[in-house]
């Protein structure tokens, strides 16, 4: 039994409409002159890159741009960006602008700029980063990964056909700058995938095994559920459940966009301490096979994992139902938990996302191997309130198929 937990977060969070205007003031704190912006072509084509770069260029910063970030970035892209950064003038501050992939890429580059090496040097364990990374400002343009406040960066290992993560509290950006106005033009499909990913973060953090009963030694990055993460995760579930459909169907609804961005932020703060669990562990091998967006995969798996865990954490599951404004009067906690599962399936339908693995080109013959590949992801599997086995995960995957 573990006697205590710690809570970590990004040092500085700036949130609100028009908050991008504070970027110059933030850069001044770092005495910065040379700024590297890491983003993608979609952000560039949407005009968001110019909006940010022109704002700081007008203040006489030297700005260099890498705009080749891609979804689920491969290791090779991280090295390409690192080599690009090394060949430029000294970088004082890195800005990650975009969705989780751009921000994750910026984290990796900030790590390599400070300590060198190769991303693979940091795979496979927790707390492998030697110390603070280069100064990083994260500016999300999606409400999903929460990467602007998290301790995780995900890359695709193309050699082994698997998504891999680098996890360390030193990976948290120095500043998270969240301006809901930057998310208004996000396409509905991206809004749906990123939003359901944020909900998956919140639900898995909320239902994670209590920190006292995590069976692992030493300092842990994902420590299990605690009172702080529970409060953040529950509020995130409320915000996302009540605003995701509206944000998907009315992309210009700034209030819904702001609520989604706040929900994603709170979910990121929660899961980067409590951890995620079986849905995310299974999403790694499934995502590598299907090439579907990470959020789509975790969202698809979420109701089946919730059903899998329902009898173990019935009070938490009943709480999720209430966060969805589902009446639980006269129901047992287990029955209320089933209502929460139904609410997630209905939400997926409302935002146009699949609810079956067969819809994302997963071969049923691969389910056993997927279960085998998920089980060794110890930092996630140990968090699941119901202890997973290969056979029980295969049963879960069959239900999801």
N, C-alpha and C positions, 0 to 999 in steps of 0.2 A: 504493500500500500504506500502510495506517495503522499507525503505530508504537505507539500506546498506547490504552488504554481507561480509563474511569472507572466506578465503581460507586456508585450512589446508593440510599438507602433511607429509609424513615420513621425519624425519630429515636428513637422510643420504641415498643416492642411489648410489650404486656402480654397474656399467654396463660395460660389454664387454667380449670378448672371453678370457678365462683364468682368469677372475676376482676372481674365487674361491681361487686363490693363495693369495689373500689379507686377507683371513679369520683370520690368526694369528694376523696380525696387527690390525684388527677390534676388536678381542677379548681382545687385550692388552688395548684398550681404556676403557674397563669395569673392568680392573684388575681381569679378570676371571681366575679361575683355574678349577672349576667344571662345566662341560657343559652337558646339557641334550639335546639330539637330538630326535625330534619327527618326525616319518616318517612312511612309510607303506612297506609291504612285496614286492610290485612291485618295489619300489625304491631299496630295499635291493637286490632283485634278479637281477636287472639290473646292479648292481655293483656301483651305484651312492653313496650309503651309505658308502661303503668302501672307495670310492674316497675322501669323505669329512671327515669321521672319522679318517682315517689313516693320513690325512694331519695335523690334529690338535693333534692327539695322538703323532705324531713325534715331536711335540713341548712341550711335557710333560703336556698336559692337561688331567684331569681325565674326561673320556667320559662315559656317561650312555645313553643307547639307548632304546627308546620305539618305536617298529616297527609295532604296531597293529592298526594304523590309517586305516580307511575304507572310501570309498566314502560316501558323505552325512552323516557324523558321527552321530550316535545317542547320546543322552544325556548320556547314560550309558557308552559309550566309553570314553567320556570326563571325567567322574568321575573315571573310571578305570585308566586312564592316570594320573589324579591328585593324586590318592592314590598311584600309583607307584612312582611318583615324590616325594611325601611326605616321602616315606619309604627309599628313597635314601639319600645320603649325601647332604649337602647343595648345592643348585643349584645357580650358579652365573649368568649364561646366558642360555637361551633356544634357540635352533635352530629349526625352522620349515623347514623341507626339503621335497619337493614334490609338489604336486598340491595344489589347493585351500583347499581341505579337510584337508590335513596335516597341512597347515599353519593356517587354522581356528582353528583346534584342539589345536595347539601350543598357539594361542591367548587366548583361553579359559583357558588353563592350566596356562599361565602366569598371567591371571587375578586372578584365584583361589589361586595360590601360594602367591600372594600379599595380597589378602583380604579374602580368605576363602569362605565358603558357598557352594552354589549349583548353577549350571548354570541357573536354573529356577529363581533364585533371580534377574536375570538381563534381563529376557525376557520382551517383551511387551511395552517397552518404549525407549526413547532416553536419553542419558546422565545419565545413572544409575550407571556407573562405578565411584567409589569414587575418583580415581586419577591415576597416571601412573602405568602401569602394570610392572611385572618383566621384565628385559632386554630381548628383543626378536630380533633375527636375522632371517629374512625370506629369504629362498633360493628357488625360484620357479623352478620346472623342467617342467612346462607346461606354455604355453602362453595363458592364459585364464581369470582366475578370477581377476587378479590384486590384490589378497589378500595381497601381500607383501607391498602394500602402502595404503590399505583401512582401514576403520574404522568399518568394519562389520565382524562378524563371524557367520556362519550358521550351525545349528545342526538340527537333525531330532528328533522331539518329537514323539516317537513311541506310547505313550499312546493315543495321540490325532490324530495320523496319519497326521502330519503336519510338514512342515519345518519351523523353527523359527530362528530369528536372534537376536544377541546382537549387538547393535549399539552404538558406542561412539568413539570420537576422541582419547581417551586414549588407544584404542585398536590398533592403528597403530604401527607396529613394529618399533623398534629403528633404524634398518638398513634393507634395501632391497638390497640384493646381487644377481644380475642377470647375469648369465654366459650362453650365448646362447649354448655353447658346451654341457651343461647338458641336453639340450632338443633334441639333434640330434636323439636319439634312441626312441623317443616317437612314439608309434603306430599310424597309420594313423587315426583310429577312434577316439582316444583320442585327437589327433591334431585337428581333425575336430570339435569335441564337445567343446573343450576348446577355439578354435579360434572363433567359432561363438558366444560363450558366451561373449568374449571380444568385438566383434562387437556389440552385443546387448547392452553392457554397454555404448559403445561410442555413438551409435545412440540414446539411450534413454536419455543420459546426454545432447546430442546436441539439442534434440527436447523437452527437459523438459520445463515446464512453466517457464517464466522469473522470477527471484528471487523477483522482485518487486511485483508480483501478487500472490505469494504463500499465501494462506489464512490459517495462523496458527500464534499462539502467541508464544513468548519466543524465546529462543535459539534453532535453528534447526540444526540437523546434515545434512540432505538433504535440501539444501536451494533453489534449482531451478537453472536454467541456468544463467550463468554470463559470462562476456567476457573472463575470464581466462579459465574456464571449456570449453567454446565453442572452443577456440583455440586448447586446448589439445584433445578434442573429435574429432574435424575435422581432425587433423593430424592422430589420431588413425584410423579413418575410412579409410583414404587414405592408410595407411600402411597395414591394415588388408585386405582391398578389393583387393589390388594388390599383396598380398603375401600368402594368406591363401590356395588357391588352389595349389599353387606351394609347400608349406610346406607339404600339405597332400599327393600330388603325388610324391614329391621328398624329402623324409624325411631327406636325408643327405645333403640337400642344406643349408649350414650354413648361407648364406646371408638371405635367406627367413626366416630361424629360428630366426635370430637376429632381422629382421624387425617385425616379429610377436611378439617377446618378448617385443620390444619397443612399439609396438602398444597396447599390453595388459597393459603395465605399464602406458602409457598415458591415456588409457581408465579408468584404476583404479583411477588415480589421478583426472580425470574429474568426474566420477560418484560418488566418495566418497565425493564430495562436492556438485555437482548439484543434484545427486540422479538418480535413475532409476524410471520406471513408470509402466504402465499397464502390459507390457509383463512379468515383474518380479513379479508383484502382482499375476497375473494369474498362473505363473509358480509354485508358492508355493503349492496350492492345487492340481494342475495337476501332479507335480512331486511326491507328496506323493502317489497319486493313481497309477501312471504308473510305478514308480520305475526307470524311464528313467533318464539318466544323466541330471543334471541341465542345462548344456549348450545346450544340444540337445533340451530341452523343450523351453528355452528362444529363441533359434534360430528359432524353428518351429513357435512360436507365433509372432516373430518380424515383418515379412512382413504384417501380418493381423493387428497388432497394428499400424504400419506405415500407412496403408491404412485408418484405423479408424481415425487417426489424420491428414490426409493429408490436408483437407480443412482448418484446424486451423493454421497449421504452414507450409504453402506452400513454403515460401522462404527457410526455413531450409531443407525441403524435396528436393527442387530443388538443394540445395547445396550438399546433399548426393548423388544425381545422378551425379553431376559433380565430386565428390570425387571418384566415381566408373568409371570415364572416359567415362560416357555416354553423348552423345551429346544432348544438350537441346536447340539447335538453333531453333528459330521459335515456341517454345512451351511456353505455359503459365506456371506459377509456379506450378499450380495444375497438369497440364499434365506432367511436368518434375518430380513431386513427384511420379506419377504413374510409371514412368520409374525407379525410385529408388526402388519401391516395386518389380518390375519385376527383377531388378538386384539382389536383395536379394534372390528371389526364384530361379533364375538361379545359384547363388552361392551355395545354399543348394543342388541343384541337382548335381553340379560339385564335391562337396565334399562328396556326398553319404549320406546325411542326409534326414530324412523324412520331408514332408511339410504338413501333415495332422494329426490331432489328432486321427483319426481312425487308423492310422498306429502304434500308441503307446498304444493301448489297453484302450483307454478312452471310457467309455460307454456314448452314446449320451444322455441317460436319466439323466446323472450327470451334464450336462452343467449348468443348473440353479443353482445347489448347488455350483458348482465351482465359478460362478459369485458372489454368496452370500458370499462365503468365501474370495474372493479377495477384495471386497469392503471395509471391515473394516481395511485393511492394509493401514492405513492413510498416513504413511510416504512415500509410493510409489504412492498411488492413487492421492493424492493432487498434485503430480508433473506432472501428465498427462496433456498435453495441452488441450485436449478435456475432459470436466468433465464427468467421467463415471457414468452411471446408470446401474441398474441391467438388464433392458431390452436391453440397447445398448451393454452391455458386452455379453449377451446371443446371440445377433445377430452376434457379432464378433466371438464368439466361434463356432457358426453354420457355418460361412464362413470358419473357420479353420478346420472344421470337414471333 
